[in-house]
Amino acid sequence: MSTGPAATGTLGVGPHGRELAFQRRFAEPLETVWAAMTDSAQLVKWIGRWEGDPASGKVTFSMTAEGQDAPPEECEILQCSPPHSLTVQTGVGPALWHLRFQLGHEDGLTTLLFAQRIGDDPLGSIGPGWEYYLDRLGAMLAGEDPAQVDWDDYYAALSEHYEQLGG
């Protein structure tokens, strides 16, 4: 019996200021997780896709997991060190989101640290949202169908926790 989604995010200070950070561990090789996080053909399976030339420093990102009607957003690549880290800034409506992830590999496990810089952002939707997407990533990497991860379970179970975390 499943206990439902768990709140794993922590609020702290990262290299770019106050951030909400999440950690996940995967049995897959570092390069496999890197591809799942950066290759458009892999990303589309769990969150969205990008278009454009990353060498230009910018791509357009579309959140396809939210349906085909989500408007594309410009995504600026601030730092990229394959296969270990990526930092981007993207527009989400009128807000700018600063996102980063780091990968490491030890004892047969790949560790993902994913973080979003936080200002006055509403953690009650951001926290559950990243838990949802990261669990979709985990499902995809495990060979399961990410569509089986239900957003409604995440928001209802985690929103209040993250609102309180943001204080």
N, C-alpha and C positions, 0 to 999 in steps of 0.2 A: 504494500500500500504506500503510495507516494504521500509525502508530507507537504507537498507544494513548494513553491519557490522560497528561497532563503535570502535574507539581506546579508550580503557579504561586503558591501562597499564601506570604506572608511574615509573619514574626512581628515586631511592633514595638509602639510606644506610640501610641495614638490619643487622641482627646479624652476618653475614659472609662477609660483605663488600657491595660494590655497587651492586644493583640488580634492575631488571625489575620486578615489582609486579602488580598483577591483583587481583581484588576483584569481587566476584559473591555472590548473595544471592539466596537461594533456599527455597521453602516452605516445603521441605522434612525434616524429622527428622535428627539430627546429625549422627546417626548410619547408616542411609540410604546413606548419602553423603560419610561417611567414607568408607562404603563398595564399593561404586561406584569408589572411588579413590584408593582402595587397594586390592580388591578381583579380582583375575584374570578373573573370570567368568563375572564380571561386567565391568571391564576395557576394555575387548575385544569388548564390544558394542560401545565404543566411541573413543578408542585410541590404545590399544594394549593388550598384555598379558605377564605375567611373568611365568617363570618356575624355579623350584628349591625349596630349603628350606630356607625361610626367616630367620629362627633361626640361620642359618650359617652366616648371615650378608651379603650374596650376592645372587642375583637371575639373571637370564638372561631375558632381556626384549626385546620384538619384537613389533615394531610399525605396527600393522596390518591395521590401518586406512589408511596407505600409500600403501596398496597392500600387497600381500603375499610374495613379493620378498625383502622386507626390511631386511637387515641383523640384527640378534640379537645382542644386546649390553649387556655387563656386567653392573649390577647395584648394587652398594654397599650401603647398608642401614646404614646410619650414626647415625640416631636417629629415634626412633619410640615410640610414646606415644598414643596408641589407646584410644578413638577415636578422639584425638585432633590434633596431629601433626606428620609429617613424613619429614625427610630430607634424600636425597639420592644424590649420585654422580654417574654419568653414562658417558660412552664413547659415543660420537657422532662423528663418523669418527675419526679423529686424536685429536679432542677436548674433554675436560672433562667438563661436565655440572653439576653444583651444583644446585639442585632443592629442594624446600621445600614447604610445605603447612601447614596451620593452619586452624582448624575449630572451630567455636563458635556457640552458639545457644542462641537466645534471641527473645522474643516476637513472637514466632512461626516461626522464620526464622533461617536457618542455613547459616552462613557466611563463605565463603571460601576465604582465602588469599593464593594465589599461587605466588611463586617468583623464579626467576632464577638469580643466581649471574652472573654479567656481567663483562667481561674484555674488550677485543677489539673485542667482538663478533659483527657480522653484525645484528644490530637491525632491519633492513629492512625486514628480513625474520623471525627472532625470534619473534618479536612482533605480526605480523599477524598470525604466526603459533600457538602461545598460545591462541590468541583470537579465532581462528578456533577450536582448541581442546576444550577449555573451553565452547564454544557455543555448541559443539557436546555433551559435558557432560550435559549441561543444557537441551538440547533436549531429551537426554536419560532419565534424571530424570523426565521430564515433560511427559514421555510416548510417545514422538514423535520419528520419525526415524532420527538418527544422520546422515544418508547418505544424507538427504535433505540439510545439511549444505555444501555448495560448496566452496572448497578451492580457486577456481579462483576468487570468489567475495572478499575474504579476502586479498589476496596478492595485487591485483590491487587497492583496496580501501585504504589500510593501510600501504603499504610498505614505501612510501615517508614520511608519518608522523613519523614512527618509525626511519627511517634513520636520520631525522632532530632531533628527540628526543635524539638520541645518539650523535649528534653533531659532 
